[in-house]
Amino acid sequence: MLPRFNGKFTIMIQRIQSLFLFVAAGLLLSLFFVPMIQLMDGQTIRYIERYDMLVFLITTFALAVTTFCSYKNRMLQIRLCVLNALILLGWQVLIAVLYFKREPVMIYSLTAVFPVVAGVLTFLALRYISRDEAMIRAASRLRGGKRR
């Protein structure tokens, strides 16, 4: 028998944009634990060991979780999605600059593209949230017109 949830979590995952935001937050959460760079001598540099990466990681993860949990306020979700997508884009630019300035003994891991993947997922969620908001506004406008 499956465990029973209180219903709130299932409501949050009910829409596709919530799934996109959940996966983006999961990708960002995984960056706390994986290495960013592996050196030829076997040492690794993790995202949390560099202060600039740590600031980006904490900021974008907090925004992703806040956006995911504020599913009742779509306008706030839209604003947070835009902000998070822009920060994720800036973070990916920083990673690209570091990649092109790297030394030959550095090997970047596949996780270096997670911020851009999270940014794309956040942008897709933004489109679906905007579509829902437009649908709600149209329905409200139609309902308001019938009452007059």
C-alpha positions in Angstrom: 0.0 0.0 0.0 1.3 3.4 -0.9 1.8 6.1 1.7 -0.8 8.8 1.8 0.1 12.4 1.4 -1.8 15.3 2.9 -2.7 16.4 -0.7 -0.7 19.5 -0.8 2.3 18.0 -2.5 0.2 16.3 -5.1 -1.5 19.6 -5.9 1.9 21.2 -6.4 3.0 18.5 -8.9 -0.4 18.5 -10.7 0.7 20.9 -13.5 3.6 20.5 -15.9 5.2 23.8 -14.9 5.5 22.4 -11.3 7.3 19.4 -12.7 9.7 21.6 -14.6 10.4 23.7 -11.5 10.8 20.6 -9.4 13.4 19.1 -11.8 15.3 22.4 -12.1 15.5 22.6 -8.3 16.6 18.9 -8.2 19.4 19.7 -10.7 20.5 22.7 -8.7 20.4 20.6 -5.4 22.6 18.0 -7.0 25.3 20.6 -7.6 25.9 20.9 -3.8 27.4 17.3 -3.9 29.2 16.8 -7.2 32.6 18.0 -8.4 32.8 20.8 -11.0 36.4 20.2 -12.1 38.7 17.2 -11.9 42.4 17.7 -12.0 44.8 15.2 -13.6 46.3 14.3 -10.2 42.9 13.1 -9.0 41.9 16.2 -7.0 38.5 17.7 -7.5 37.1 21.2 -7.2 33.5 21.3 -6.1 30.9 24.1 -6.7 30.7 24.8 -3.0 34.5 25.3 -2.7 34.4 28.4 -4.8 32.6 31.4 -3.3 31.3 32.8 -6.6 29.8 29.4 -7.5 28.4 29.0 -4.0 26.6 32.3 -4.1 25.1 31.5 -7.5 24.1 28.0 -6.3 22.4 29.1 -3.1 20.6 32.0 -4.8 19.3 30.0 -7.7 18.3 27.0 -5.6 16.4 29.2 -3.1 14.6 31.0 -6.0 13.7 27.7 -7.6 12.3 26.3 -4.3 10.4 29.6 -3.6 9.0 29.6 -7.1 7.9 26.0 -6.8 6.2 26.6 -3.4 4.4 29.7 -4.5 2.1 27.9 -6.9 -1.0 29.9 -5.6 0.4 33.2 -6.7 1.1 33.0 -10.4 2.3 36.6 -10.9 4.9 36.1 -8.2 5.9 32.8 -9.8 6.3 34.5 -13.2 8.5 37.2 -11.7 10.6 34.7 -9.8 11.0 32.5 -12.9 12.3 35.5 -15.0 14.7 36.5 -12.2 16.0 32.9 -11.7 16.4 32.3 -15.5 18.5 35.5 -15.8 20.7 34.5 -12.8 21.1 31.0 -14.2 22.1 32.5 -17.6 24.7 34.7 -15.9 26.0 31.8 -13.9 26.4 29.7 -17.1 28.3 32.7 -18.7 30.7 32.6 -15.7 31.2 28.9 -16.1 31.9 29.3 -19.8 34.5 32.1 -19.1 36.2 29.8 -16.5 36.1 27.0 -19.0 37.9 28.9 -21.7 40.5 30.2 -19.2 41.2 26.8 -17.8 44.5 25.1 -17.6 45.2 22.0 -19.6 45.2 19.8 -16.4 41.5 20.7 -15.7 38.6 18.5 -16.8 35.1 20.0 -16.4 32.4 17.6 -15.5 29.0 17.2 -17.3 27.4 19.0 -14.4 28.8 22.3 -15.7 25.8 22.5 -18.1 23.2 21.9 -15.3 22.6 25.7 -14.8 21.7 26.1 -18.4 19.4 23.1 -18.3 17.8 24.4 -15.1 17.4 27.8 -16.9 15.7 26.2 -19.9 13.3 24.2 -17.5 12.6 27.5 -15.6 11.8 29.2 -18.9 9.5 26.4 -20.0 7.7 26.7 -16.6 7.4 30.4 -17.1 5.6 29.9 -20.4 3.2 27.4 -18.9 2.5 29.6 -15.9 1.9 32.6 -18.2 -0.5 30.5 -20.3 -2.4 29.5 -17.2 -2.6 33.1 -16.0 -3.9 34.3 -19.4 -6.5 31.5 -19.3 -7.6 32.5 -15.8 -7.9 36.2 -16.8 -9.9 35.3 -19.9 -12.3 33.2 -17.9 -12.7 35.9 -15.3 -13.4 38.5 -18.0 -16.0 36.2 -19.6 -17.7 35.5 -16.2 -17.7 39.2 -15.4 -19.3 40.1 -18.7 -22.3 37.7 -18.2 -23.2 39.2 -14.9 -23.9 42.7 -16.4 
